[in-house]
Amino acid sequence: MDEQGQVTTEEEPGYGIGAVARKLGVPAPTLRTWNLRYGIGPSRRSPGGHRRYDTGDLRRLEKMNRLIRAGFPAADAAREVLRTGVAPPADSVPDRLSPAVPEPRPEIPTSAMLARSAVALDSQTVSGWIDAALDRHGIVWTWERLVLPVFETICRRQAETGASVEVEHLFSDRVLAALARLAEPPVLPVNDRPVLLACAEEEQHSLPVYALAAALTVNHRVETRVLGARTPYPALADAMRRLGPAVVFVWSQRPETGDPAPLASLPLLRPPSRLVIGGPGWWEDLPPRISRVTSFRDALARITAAPR
């Protein structure tokens, strides 16, 4: 292997994904997503069966990365790369996408359209529409304008019919898959200490935590750690001692999980961690040093304003 990370033996020609990630400053999971979602990836396969990037692949990825940094949605950047081929010089990024691009932009559904696909258990359509909305409008818009209204529709059906649990599970799974891909650690995080996110003990509704982690990562380059659903408070305390987070965010959806008293037993760290809670399940009379947020945007603002 040479100093650029290129393998020069006959057995394994080209670049591996780790070398490409380091060269471009793009996380390997993002490169895999670009390959799976847009077809911009390694074009060669070594005799040993490994996918390898060649020089042309690198130039396409460099242009993809440059367009995204210039403000283009990932789907539009990918279409421009595929339409025009390899990257031009760095100072020639177009001001806008050419109108000659043959493919139309993906349709963005209404919440009613997305809900109908979920009720039909059409997981492929649900995934495609969620991905398209995330690419074009971002996480906060998709969460507020699509995901939450669809969940309201599903909950209303459950209250009226006693059914639709399978719809909730399918929709939750597809949303979680889309969000988890976006919550990979940023290449150059702005925070020295991570933000730790978890659900209250026995709380199973974890999607808001993953949505918040994705928005912090993509929109603010904040490094996060997500412990997910049903996090026992002793486990949360151990994670706090191990990571020394700048912020600890805990979500409660249901009153059965919203007793705030156990939060008082979380450790006092030096430097201190700011404790923030969110969700409709929390009871009143919070312990000292705990702040409560009442909306997704409020949570983003409170967390990003914390010392890092």
C-alpha positions as CSV (number, residue, x, y, z in Angstrom):
1,M,0.0,0.0,0.0
2,D,1.4,3.4,-0.9
3,E,1.2,6.6,1.2
4,Q,-2.1,7.6,-0.3
5,G,-3.8,4.4,0.9
6,Q,-3.8,2.9,-2.7
7,V,-3.1,-0.8,-2.9
8,T,-0.6,-1.5,-5.6
9,T,-0.4,-5.3,-5.7
10,E,-2.1,-7.2,-8.5
11,E,-4.3,-9.0,-6.0
12,E,-6.0,-5.9,-4.6
13,P,-5.9,-2.9,-7.1
14,G,-7.6,0.4,-6.3
15,Y,-8.7,2.0,-3.1
16,G,-10.5,0.5,-0.1
17,I,-13.4,2.4,1.5
18,G,-11.3,3.3,4.6
19,A,-8.7,4.9,2.4
20,V,-11.3,6.8,0.5
21,A,-13.0,8.0,3.6
22,R,-9.8,9.4,5.0
23,K,-8.8,11.0,1.7
24,L,-12.2,12.8,1.2
25,G,-13.0,13.4,4.9
26,V,-16.3,11.6,4.4
27,P,-17.4,8.9,6.9
28,A,-17.4,5.3,5.4
29,P,-21.1,4.8,6.3
30,T,-21.9,7.9,4.2
31,L,-19.9,6.5,1.2
32,R,-21.9,3.2,1.6
33,T,-25.1,5.2,1.5
34,W,-24.1,7.1,-1.6
35,N,-23.3,3.8,-3.3
36,L,-26.6,2.1,-2.2
37,R,-28.9,5.0,-2.7
38,Y,-27.4,6.8,-5.8
39,G,-25.0,4.3,-7.4
40,I,-21.9,6.4,-6.8
41,G,-19.4,4.0,-5.4
42,P,-16.7,1.5,-6.3
43,S,-16.7,0.4,-9.9
44,R,-14.1,-2.4,-9.7
45,R,-13.9,-5.7,-8.0
46,S,-10.5,-7.3,-7.1
47,P,-9.7,-10.9,-7.8
48,G,-10.2,-11.4,-4.1
49,G,-13.8,-10.3,-4.4
50,H,-13.5,-6.9,-2.7
51,R,-15.1,-3.8,-4.1
52,R,-12.4,-1.2,-5.0
53,Y,-12.5,2.5,-5.9
54,D,-10.4,3.6,-8.9
55,T,-9.3,7.2,-9.8
56,G,-12.5,7.9,-11.7
57,D,-14.6,6.8,-8.7
58,L,-12.6,9.2,-6.5
59,R,-13.1,12.1,-8.8
60,R,-16.9,11.4,-8.9
61,L,-17.0,11.3,-5.1
62,E,-14.9,14.5,-4.8
63,K,-17.5,16.2,-7.0
64,M,-20.4,14.7,-5.0
65,N,-18.9,15.9,-1.8
66,R,-18.1,19.4,-3.2
67,L,-21.7,19.9,-4.5
68,I,-23.2,18.9,-1.1
69,R,-20.9,21.3,0.7
70,A,-22.1,24.0,-1.7
71,G,-25.6,23.4,-0.6
72,F,-27.1,20.9,-3.0
73,P,-29.3,18.1,-1.7
74,A,-27.6,14.8,-1.9
75,A,-30.0,13.4,-4.5
76,D,-29.5,16.4,-6.8
77,A,-25.8,16.3,-6.4
78,A,-25.7,12.6,-7.3
79,R,-27.8,13.2,-10.5
80,E,-25.4,16.0,-11.5
81,V,-22.4,13.8,-11.0
82,L,-23.9,10.9,-13.0
83,R,-25.0,13.3,-15.7
84,T,-21.7,15.1,-16.2
85,G,-19.3,12.4,-15.2
86,V,-16.0,13.2,-13.4
87,A,-15.5,16.3,-11.4
88,P,-14.4,19.6,-13.0
89,P,-11.8,21.8,-11.3
90,A,-12.7,22.9,-7.8
91,D,-13.5,26.5,-8.8
92,S,-16.1,25.4,-11.4
93,V,-18.9,24.2,-9.2
94,P,-22.1,25.2,-11.0
95,D,-24.3,27.8,-9.5
96,R,-27.3,25.6,-10.1
97,L,-28.1,22.2,-11.6
98,S,-28.5,22.1,-15.3
99,P,-32.0,22.1,-16.6
100,A,-31.0,19.3,-19.0
101,V,-31.0,16.7,-16.1
102,P,-33.4,14.1,-17.6
103,E,-34.6,12.6,-14.3
104,P,-37.3,14.6,-12.3
105,R,-36.7,15.1,-8.7
106,P,-38.4,12.5,-6.5
107,E,-41.9,13.2,-5.4
108,I,-42.4,14.4,-1.9
109,P,-45.6,12.9,-0.5
110,T,-48.2,14.6,1.7
111,S,-48.6,13.1,5.1
112,A,-51.9,11.5,3.9
113,M,-50.0,9.8,1.0
114,L,-47.3,8.5,3.3
115,A,-49.9,7.3,5.9
116,R,-51.7,5.3,3.1
117,S,-48.5,3.6,2.1
118,A,-47.8,2.7,5.7
119,V,-51.3,1.3,6.2
120,A,-50.8,-0.8,3.0
121,L,-47.5,-2.0,4.6
122,D,-45.6,-0.8,1.5
123,S,-42.3,-0.6,3.2
124,Q,-40.4,0.2,0.0
125,T,-42.5,3.2,-0.8
126,V,-42.4,4.4,2.8
127,S,-38.6,4.2,2.8
128,G,-38.3,5.9,-0.6
129,W,-40.5,8.8,0.4
130,I,-38.9,9.4,3.8
131,D,-35.4,9.4,2.1
132,A,-36.6,11.8,-0.6
133,A,-38.0,14.2,2.1
134,L,-34.9,14.0,4.1
135,D,-32.7,14.7,1.1
136,R,-34.8,17.7,-0.1
137,H,-36.1,19.3,3.0
138,G,-34.0,18.0,5.9
139,I,-34.6,16.3,9.2
140,V,-36.7,19.0,11.1
141,W,-39.1,19.5,8.2
142,T,-39.5,15.8,7.6
143,W,-40.1,15.1,11.3
144,E,-42.6,17.9,11.8
145,R,-44.4,17.8,8.4
146,L,-44.5,14.1,7.7
147,V,-43.4,11.8,10.5
148,L,-45.5,13.3,13.3
149,P,-48.7,13.7,11.2
150,V,-48.4,10.1,10.1
151,F,-48.1,8.9,13.6
152,E,-51.1,11.0,14.6
153,T,-53.1,9.2,11.8
154,I,-51.9,5.8,13.0
155,C,-52.7,6.5,16.6
156,R,-56.2,7.7,15.6
157,R,-56.8,4.5,13.7
158,Q,-55.6,2.5,16.7
159,A,-58.0,4.4,19.0
160,E,-60.9,3.9,16.6
161,T,-60.4,0.2,15.6
162,G,-58.0,-1.3,18.2
163,A,-55.8,-2.4,15.2
164,S,-52.9,-0.9,13.2
165,V,-50.1,-2.0,15.6
166,E,-48.4,-3.6,12.6
167,V,-48.6,-0.3,10.7
168,E,-47.0,1.5,13.6
169,H,-44.2,-1.0,13.7
170,L,-43.5,-0.9,10.0
171,F,-43.5,2.9,9.9
172,S,-41.3,3.2,13.0
173,D,-38.8,0.7,11.5
174,R,-38.5,2.6,8.2
175,V,-38.2,6.0,9.9
176,L,-35.6,4.6,12.4
177,A,-33.6,3.1,9.5
178,A,-33.5,6.4,7.7
179,L,-32.5,8.4,10.8
180,A,-29.9,6.0,12.1
181,R,-27.9,6.4,8.9
182,L,-27.8,10.2,9.4
183,A,-26.6,10.0,13.0
184,E,-23.1,8.7,12.3
185,P,-20.4,10.7,14.0
186,P,-19.4,13.8,12.0
187,V,-15.9,14.0,10.7
188,L,-15.1,17.2,12.5
189,P,-17.5,17.6,15.4
190,V,-17.9,21.0,17.0
191,N,-18.1,19.6,20.5
192,D,-15.3,18.1,22.6
193,R,-17.7,16.2,24.8
194,P,-20.6,14.2,23.2
195,V,-24.3,14.7,23.7
196,L,-25.8,11.6,25.3
197,L,-29.4,10.8,24.4
198,A,-31.6,8.1,26.0
199,C,-35.2,7.1,26.7
200,A,-36.5,6.9,30.3
201,E,-36.4,3.6,32.0
202,E,-39.1,1.3,30.4
203,E,-39.9,3.9,27.7
204,Q,-40.1,2.2,24.3
205,H,-40.8,5.1,22.1
206,S,-37.3,6.0,20.9
207,L,-37.8,7.6,17.5
208,P,-37.7,11.2,18.9
209,V,-34.2,10.5,20.4
210,Y,-32.9,9.2,17.0
211,A,-34.5,12.2,15.2
212,L,-32.8,14.6,17.6
213,A,-29.4,12.8,17.2
214,A,-29.7,13.0,13.4
215,A,-30.6,16.7,13.4
216,L,-27.7,17.5,15.8
217,T,-25.3,15.6,13.6
218,V,-26.4,16.8,10.2
219,N,-27.4,20.3,10.9
220,H,-25.0,21.3,13.7
221,R,-22.0,18.8,13.5
222,V,-22.6,17.8,17.1
223,E,-21.3,14.3,18.1
224,T,-23.9,12.2,19.9
225,R,-24.3,8.9,21.6
226,V,-27.7,7.3,21.5
227,L,-28.6,4.6,24.2
228,G,-32.1,4.1,22.8
229,A,-35.2,2.7,24.3
230,R,-35.7,1.5,27.9
231,T,-32.4,2.7,29.3
232,P,-32.1,1.8,33.1
233,Y,-31.1,4.8,35.1
234,P,-28.0,2.9,36.5
235,A,-26.9,2.2,33.0
236,L,-27.4,5.9,32.1
237,A,-25.3,6.9,35.1
238,D,-22.5,4.5,34.1
239,A,-22.5,6.0,30.5
240,M,-22.3,9.5,31.9
241,R,-19.3,8.6,34.0
242,R,-17.6,6.9,31.1
243,L,-18.3,9.6,28.5
244,G,-18.5,12.8,30.5
245,P,-21.1,14.3,28.2
246,A,-21.8,18.0,27.7
247,V,-25.6,17.3,27.7
248,V,-27.7,14.4,28.8
249,F,-31.1,14.3,27.1
250,V,-33.8,11.9,28.4
251,W,-37.2,11.3,26.6
252,S,-40.5,10.1,28.1
253,Q,-43.5,9.6,25.9
254,R,-45.9,8.1,28.4
255,P,-46.8,9.1,32.0
256,E,-46.0,5.6,33.2
257,T,-42.3,6.3,32.4
258,G,-42.3,10.0,33.4
259,D,-41.4,10.0,37.1
260,P,-38.5,12.5,37.3
261,A,-37.4,11.5,40.8
262,P,-34.7,9.0,39.5
263,L,-33.1,11.8,37.6
264,A,-31.9,13.2,40.9
265,S,-29.6,10.2,41.4
266,L,-27.7,10.8,38.2
267,P,-24.0,11.6,38.9
268,L,-22.7,15.1,39.3
269,L,-19.7,15.3,37.0
270,R,-16.8,17.7,36.6
271,P,-17.1,19.5,34.2
272,P,-20.9,19.3,34.8
273,S,-23.3,17.7,32.3
274,R,-26.5,19.7,31.5
275,L,-29.6,17.5,32.1
276,V,-32.4,18.2,29.6
277,I,-35.7,16.2,29.4
278,G,-38.3,16.2,26.7
279,G,-41.6,14.4,25.9
280,P,-45.2,14.6,27.1
281,G,-44.8,11.8,29.7
282,W,-42.8,13.7,32.3
283,W,-44.5,14.6,35.6
284,E,-44.3,18.0,37.3
285,D,-41.9,19.0,40.1
286,L,-38.6,18.4,38.5
287,P,-35.5,17.9,40.6
288,P,-33.0,20.8,40.6
289,R,-30.5,21.3,37.7
290,I,-32.9,19.7,35.2
291,S,-34.5,21.7,32.3
292,R,-37.4,20.7,30.3
293,V,-38.0,21.4,26.6
294,T,-41.4,21.3,24.9
295,S,-40.6,21.0,21.2
296,F,-38.1,19.5,18.8
297,R,-36.8,22.9,17.9
298,D,-36.5,23.9,21.5
299,A,-34.5,20.8,22.2
300,L,-32.1,21.6,19.4
301,A,-31.7,25.1,20.6
302,R,-31.1,24.1,24.2
303,I,-28.6,21.4,23.4
304,T,-26.6,23.4,20.9
305,A,-26.4,26.3,23.3
306,A,-24.8,24.2,26.0
307,P,-21.1,24.5,26.8
308,R,-19.1,22.0,24.8
